[in-house]
């Protein structure tokens, strides 16, 4: 006879919002597996599968390539926060778990990646190409330049720049497009390209992680004022709309970033209001962003004046 007394059943206690590590464990160990029982269409059932999917998408590639185990204890808070946001979006029906799983598996060599060219050539012979290891040092220098990063909350360390460069190039394997390294006269000068927005964003079309596409750029000071961002972005937009079949894109930047806003307007993008960026504290001077949109039919022919950004 078993004389052990069963403990009374109690409802599980939700993890405190102030403890992101506890929220993460509760999300992947309990809440997502419980929800999966009612979702036979989901590609994952077990805690380790949910953790792989969310962490890979938060890290932009296999998570073990950028952080040591256990990931929940070693991830930078911003990355862990993004993984939690993705999980919450899945539970709320605002994120496509199939899409997130496919991206994770493609990064891990399982499945067939969308075909992407090795390079694009923009007007004036500007070269947009896939990333190379030789880009690491100049990219880190660019990300450590206060002038370049004036409209970002902080500078990037060399380790952060390396992880960002690897994640950028892996976007091509998962999505068929990504941020292209820009080369002028044989020198790396930054990037111009497009990304699926994996963070839920507070504007129409941005609520579903992975559904919307953002175009953006970041260039070294030596590349400013000569139309490189605009020429590169035009080539990227043509590739997105034609080869990739993307129907529309957005771009956004801090309200005070007049140079980037002028590029968006030269491209024919139209302003569509402002929003508080969810990754920046509400009281930060860079919190307020302005949103621009463009549909495939809006792409303009080149009409660059001299001295543009």
TORLO-538573 format. One line per field, with one value per residue (C-alpha): chain; residue in one letter; residue number from 1; x, z, y. Coordinates in Angstrom, 1 decimal, always signed. Layout:
BEGIN
chain: c(A:...) $
res: c(A:...) $
n: c(NUM:...) $
px: c(X:...) $
pz: c(Z:...) $
py: c(Y:...) $
***
This chain:
BEGIN
chain: c(A:A:A:A:A:A:A:A:A:A:A:A:A:A:A:A:A:A:A:A:A:A:A:A:A:A:A:A:A:A:A:A:A:A:A:A:A:A:A:A:A:A:A:A:A:A:A:A:A:A:A:A:A:A:A:A:A:A:A:A:A:A:A:A:A:A:A:A:A:A:A:A:A:A:A:A:A:A:A:A:A:A:A:A:A:A:A:A:A:A:A:A:A:A:A:A:A:A:A:A:A:A:A:A:A:A:A:A:A:A:A:A:A:A:A:A:A:A:A:A:A:A:A:A:A:A:A:A:A:A:A:A:A:A:A:A:A:A:A:A:A:A:A:A:A:A:A:A:A:A:A:A:A:A:A:A:A:A:A:A:A:A:A:A:A:A:A:A:A:A:A:A:A:A:A:A:A:A:A:A:A:A:A:A:A:A:A:A:A:A:A:A:A:A:A:A:A:A:A:A:A:A:A:A:A:A:A:A:A:A:A:A:A:A:A:A:A:A:A:A:A:A:A:A:A:A:A:A:A:A:A:A:A:A:A:A:A:A:A:A:A:A:A:A:A:A:A:A:A:A:A:A:A:A:A:A:A:A:A:A:A:A:A:A:A:A:A:A:A:A:A:A:A:A:A:A:A:A:A:A:A:A:A:A:A:A:A:A:A:A:A:A:A:A:A:A:A:A:A:A:A:A:A:A:A:A:A:A:A) $
res: c(X:X:X:X:X:X:X:X:X:X:X:X:X:X:X:X:X:X:X:X:X:X:X:X:X:X:X:X:X:X:X:X:X:X:X:X:X:X:X:X:X:X:X:X:X:X:X:X:X:X:X:X:X:X:X:X:X:X:X:X:X:X:X:X:X:X:X:X:X:X:X:X:X:X:X:X:X:X:X:X:X:X:X:X:X:X:X:X:X:X:X:X:X:X:X:X:X:X:X:X:X:X:X:X:X:X:X:X:X:X:X:X:X:X:X:X:X:X:X:X:X:X:X:X:X:X:X:X:X:X:X:X:X:X:X:X:X:X:X:X:X:X:X:X:X:X:X:X:X:X:X:X:X:X:X:X:X:X:X:X:X:X:X:X:X:X:X:X:X:X:X:X:X:X:X:X:X:X:X:X:X:X:X:X:X:X:X:X:X:X:X:X:X:X:X:X:X:X:X:X:X:X:X:X:X:X:X:X:X:X:X:X:X:X:X:X:X:X:X:X:X:X:X:X:X:X:X:X:X:X:X:X:X:X:X:X:X:X:X:X:X:X:X:X:X:X:X:X:X:X:X:X:X:X:X:X:X:X:X:X:X:X:X:X:X:X:X:X:X:X:X:X:X:X:X:X:X:X:X:X:X:X:X:X:X:X:X:X:X:X:X:X:X:X:X:X:X:X:X:X:X:X:X:X:X:X:X:X:X) $
n: c(1:2:3:4:5:6:7:8:9:10:11:12:13:14:15:16:17:18:19:20:21:22:23:24:25:26:27:28:29:30:31:32:33:34:35:36:37:38:39:40:41:42:43:44:45:46:47:48:49:50:51:52:53:54:55:56:57:58:59:60:61:62:63:64:65:66:67:68:69:70:71:72:73:74:75:76:77:78:79:80:81:82:83:84:85:86:87:88:89:90:91:92:93:94:95:96:97:98:99:100:101:102:103:104:105:106:107:108:109:110:111:112:113:114:115:116:117:118:119:120:121:122:123:124:125:126:127:128:129:130:131:132:133:134:135:136:137:138:139:140:141:142:143:144:145:146:147:148:149:150:151:152:153:154:155:156:157:158:159:160:161:162:163:164:165:166:167:168:169:170:171:172:173:174:175:176:177:178:179:180:181:182:183:184:185:186:187:188:189:190:191:192:193:194:195:196:197:198:199:200:201:202:203:204:205:206:207:208:209:210:211:212:213:214:215:216:217:218:219:220:221:222:223:224:225:226:227:228:229:230:231:232:233:234:235:236:237:238:239:240:241:242:243:244:245:246:247:248:249:250:251:252:253:254:255:256:257:258:259:260:261:262:263:264:265:266:267:268:269:270:271:272:273:274:275:276:277:278:279:280:281:282:283:284:285:286:287:288:289:290:291:292:293:294:295:296:297:298:299:300:301:302:303:304:305:306:307:308:309) $
px: c(+0.0:+1.3:+0.9:+2.1:-0.4:-1.0:-0.5:-3.6:-3.8:-3.1:-3.2:+0.3:+1.6:+2.5:+6.1:+6.6:+6.9:+10.0:+11.9:+12.5:+14.4:+11.4:+9.0:+11.1:+11.1:+7.4:+6.8:+8.7:+8.3:+4.6:+2.6:+3.6:+3.5:+0.1:-1.2:+0.2:-2.2:-5.0:-3.0:-2.3:-1.2:+1.8:+5.2:+6.4:+5.1:+8.1:+9.8:+13.2:+11.6:+9.9:+13.1:+15.1:+12.6:+12.3:+16.0:+17.2:+14.8:+15.8:+19.5:+19.2:+20.7:+21.5:+21.6:+24.6:+26.7:+26.3:+25.7:+26.7:+24.2:+21.9:+20.7:+18.1:+20.9:+23.5:+21.5:+21.7:+18.4:+17.4:+17.7:+15.9:+13.2:+12.7:+12.5:+9.8:+7.9:+8.0:+6.6:+3.9:+3.0:+2.7:+0.4:-1.8:-2.0:+0.0:+3.0:+3.3:+5.0:+5.5:+7.5:+9.6:+10.3:+11.2:+13.7:+15.3:+15.6:+17.1:+19.8:+20.5:+20.9:+17.5:+15.4:+16.0:+16.9:+15.3:+17.8:+19.5:+22.1:+25.6:+25.4:+23.4:+24.8:+23.3:+23.5:+27.0:+28.5:+27.9:+28.3:+25.9:+27.2:+27.0:+29.1:+32.7:+35.0:+37.1:+34.1:+34.3:+36.8:+35.4:+31.9:+33.0:+34.6:+31.5:+29.3:+31.7:+31.6:+29.4:+28.5:+27.2:+25.4:+23.9:+20.4:+20.9:+20.6:+24.2:+27.4:+28.1:+31.0:+33.2:+31.5:+28.1:+29.1:+30.4:+27.2:+25.2:+27.2:+26.7:+23.0:+22.7:+24.2:+22.1:+19.0:+19.7:+19.6:+16.3:+14.4:+16.2:+17.0:+18.8:+21.1:+23.7:+27.3:+28.1:+31.4:+32.7:+36.0:+36.9:+36.2:+33.4:+31.4:+28.4:+25.1:+21.8:+19.1:+15.9:+14.9:+11.8:+10.6:+10.9:+9.9:+6.2:+5.9:+3.1:+1.9:-0.5:+1.3:+4.0:+2.0:+2.8:+6.5:+8.0:+5.1:+6.4:+9.6:+11.7:+14.4:+17.3:+20.9:+24.0:+27.0:+30.4:+31.0:+33.3:+30.2:+27.9:+26.7:+27.2:+23.8:+25.1:+22.1:+19.6:+21.2:+21.7:+18.1:+16.7:+18.5:+17.3:+13.7:+13.7:+15.1:+12.5:+9.5:+10.6:+12.6:+11.3:+7.7:+7.5:+4.4:+5.3:+8.0:+8.3:+11.2:+11.4:+13.9:+14.1:+12.2:+15.4:+17.3:+16.8:+19.4:+17.6:+14.2:+15.4:+16.6:+13.1:+11.5:+13.8:+12.8:+9.2:+8.2:+5.3:+5.2:+2.6:+2.6:+4.8:+5.2:+7.2:+9.9:+9.2:+13.0:+13.7:+12.6:+9.6:+11.5:+14.5:+15.0:+15.2:+12.0:+9.8:+10.1:+8.5:+7.2:+7.4:+5.7:+6.1:+4.2:+5.7:+3.9:+5.4:+9.1:+10.5:+13.0:+16.4:+16.4:+19.3:+20.6:+24.2:+25.2:+22.4:+22.7) $
pz: c(+0.0:-0.9:+2.2:+0.6:+0.9:-2.4:-2.3:-3.0:-6.6:-7.0:-10.0:-11.3:-10.2:-13.0:-13.1:-12.0:-14.8:-13.1:-13.5:-17.2:-16.6:-14.6:-17.3:-19.9:-17.9:-17.3:-21.0:-22.5:-19.7:-19.0:-21.0:-24.6:-24.1:-22.4:-25.4:-27.8:-26.6:-28.2:-31.3:-33.4:-36.3:-34.3:-35.4:-31.8:-28.6:-26.2:-24.2:-25.9:-29.3:-28.3:-26.8:-30.0:-32.2:-30.1:-29.2:-32.8:-34.0:-31.3:-32.0:-35.8:-36.1:-34.0:-30.5:-29.4:-31.9:-30.0:-26.4:-23.9:-22.3:-20.5:-22.9:-20.4:-18.0:-20.5:-23.1:-23.0:-21.5:-24.8:-26.6:-23.9:-24.0:-27.7:-27.3:-24.7:-26.9:-29.7:-27.4:-26.2:-29.8:-30.6:-27.7:-28.7:-32.3:-33.6:-34.7:-37.2:-35.4:-38.7:-40.1:-37.0:-37.0:-40.7:-40.2:-37.2:-39.2:-42.2:-40.1:-38.8:-42.3:-42.4:-45.4:-48.6:-48.3:-50.6:-53.5:-53.2:-55.5:-54.2:-55.1:-56.5:-58.6:-57.9:-60.2:-60.5:-60.1:-56.4:-55.2:-52.7:-51.8:-49.1:-46.0:-45.7:-42.7:-43.8:-43.1:-39.3:-38.4:-40.4:-39.3:-35.7:-36.3:-37.9:-34.9:-32.5:-34.2:-32.1:-35.3:-37.1:-34.0:-33.0:-33.5:-31.7:-27.9:-27.6:-29.4:-30.3:-28.8:-31.2:-30.0:-30.6:-34.1:-34.9:-33.8:-35.8:-39.0:-38.7:-38.0:-41.0:-43.4:-42.0:-43.0:-46.6:-45.7:-43.9:-46.0:-49.4:-48.6:-45.9:-45.3:-48.0:-47.3:-49.4:-51.1:-52.9:-54.8:-53.0:-49.5:-47.1:-46.2:-44.4:-45.3:-47.1:-47.1:-45.8:-42.8:-41.7:-38.5:-35.8:-32.9:-32.6:-33.5:-32.5:-35.9:-38.5:-40.2:-37.6:-34.9:-36.4:-36.0:-39.4:-41.5:-42.3:-44.0:-43.1:-45.3:-43.6:-43.9:-41.8:-43.5:-42.4:-42.4:-45.4:-47.4:-46.5:-48.9:-52.2:-52.7:-51.6:-49.2:-51.9:-54.8:-52.7:-51.3:-54.8:-55.9:-52.8:-53.3:-56.9:-55.8:-53.0:-55.2:-58.3:-57.3:-53.8:-54.4:-51.3:-51.8:-49.4:-47.0:-44.2:-42.8:-39.6:-37.7:-34.7:-35.5:-35.3:-37.9:-40.8:-43.1:-43.1:-43.4:-46.6:-48.1:-47.4:-49.1:-52.1:-52.5:-52.7:-49.3:-47.6:-43.9:-41.9:-38.4:-35.3:-32.6:-29.5:-30.3:-28.0:-27.5:-26.2:-22.8:-23.2:-21.6:-23.8:-26.3:-29.2:-28.3:-30.7:-34.3:-37.5:-39.9:-43.7:-46.1:-49.7:-52.0:-55.0:-57.4:-55.7:-56.6:-58.5:-61.3:-60.3:-60.2:-57.8:-57.5:-56.6:-53.0:-51.8:-48.8) $
py: c(+0.0:+3.5:+5.6:+8.9:+11.7:+13.5:+17.3:+19.3:+20.5:+24.1:+26.4:+27.2:+30.6:+33.0:+34.1:+37.7:+40.2:+41.7:+38.4:+37.7:+34.5:+33.1:+34.3:+32.5:+29.2:+29.4:+30.2:+27.3:+24.8:+25.2:+27.7:+26.8:+23.0:+23.3:+25.4:+22.9:+20.2:+22.2:+23.0:+19.9:+22.1:+23.5:+22.1:+21.8:+20.1:+19.9:+22.6:+22.2:+22.6:+25.8:+27.1:+26.3:+28.1:+31.2:+31.5:+31.0:+33.7:+36.1:+35.5:+35.5:+32.0:+28.9:+30.4:+28.3:+30.2:+33.4:+32.5:+29.7:+27.4:+27.8:+30.5:+31.8:+32.7:+34.0:+35.9:+39.7:+41.0:+42.5:+39.2:+37.3:+39.9:+39.5:+35.7:+36.1:+38.6:+36.1:+33.4:+35.6:+36.5:+32.8:+32.3:+35.3:+34.1:+37.0:+35.0:+32.2:+29.3:+27.5:+30.4:+30.7:+27.0:+27.0:+29.8:+27.9:+24.7:+26.4:+27.9:+24.4:+22.9:+21.3:+22.2:+24.1:+27.7:+30.3:+31.1:+34.5:+36.0:+36.7:+40.4:+43.2:+46.1:+49.5:+52.6:+54.0:+50.6:+50.4:+46.8:+45.2:+41.7:+39.0:+39.5:+38.4:+37.9:+40.9:+43.1:+42.4:+45.0:+47.9:+47.1:+47.1:+50.5:+51.8:+50.6:+52.3:+55.7:+58.1:+60.0:+56.9:+55.7:+59.1:+57.9:+54.5:+54.2:+53.0:+52.0:+48.4:+46.5:+44.4:+41.2:+42.7:+43.8:+40.4:+38.7:+41.3:+40.7:+37.0:+37.4:+39.7:+37.2:+34.4:+36.3:+35.4:+31.7:+32.0:+34.5:+34.9:+38.5:+40.5:+43.5:+43.6:+44.6:+47.7:+47.9:+51.0:+51.0:+47.7:+49.0:+48.0:+51.1:+49.7:+48.0:+48.5:+45.9:+44.5:+42.4:+40.6:+42.4:+39.8:+42.1:+42.9:+46.6:+49.0:+50.0:+48.4:+45.5:+45.3:+43.3:+39.9:+39.0:+37.9:+39.1:+42.7:+43.7:+46.7:+48.4:+50.1:+51.2:+52.1:+53.7:+54.8:+58.6:+58.3:+57.1:+60.0:+62.7:+60.8:+59.0:+55.6:+54.9:+56.0:+54.1:+51.0:+51.1:+51.4:+48.3:+46.5:+47.6:+46.4:+43.0:+42.7:+43.6:+41.6:+38.6:+38.1:+39.1:+41.3:+43.5:+46.3:+47.5:+50.0:+52.1:+53.9:+56.1:+58.4:+61.6:+63.7:+61.6:+64.0:+62.3:+59.0:+60.6:+62.4:+59.1:+57.5:+60.5:+60.3:+56.7:+57.7:+56.3:+58.1:+59.1:+57.2:+58.6:+58.1:+55.5:+54.8:+52.1:+49.1:+48.4:+51.9:+53.3:+55.6:+58.5:+58.2:+61.0:+58.5:+56.7:+58.5:+57.2:+58.2:+55.5:+55.4:+53.0:+51.9:+49.5:+47.8:+50.1:+53.2:+52.5:+55.5:+55.6:+57.0:+60.8:+61.5:+65.0:+65.5:+65.4:+63.2:+60.9) $
***
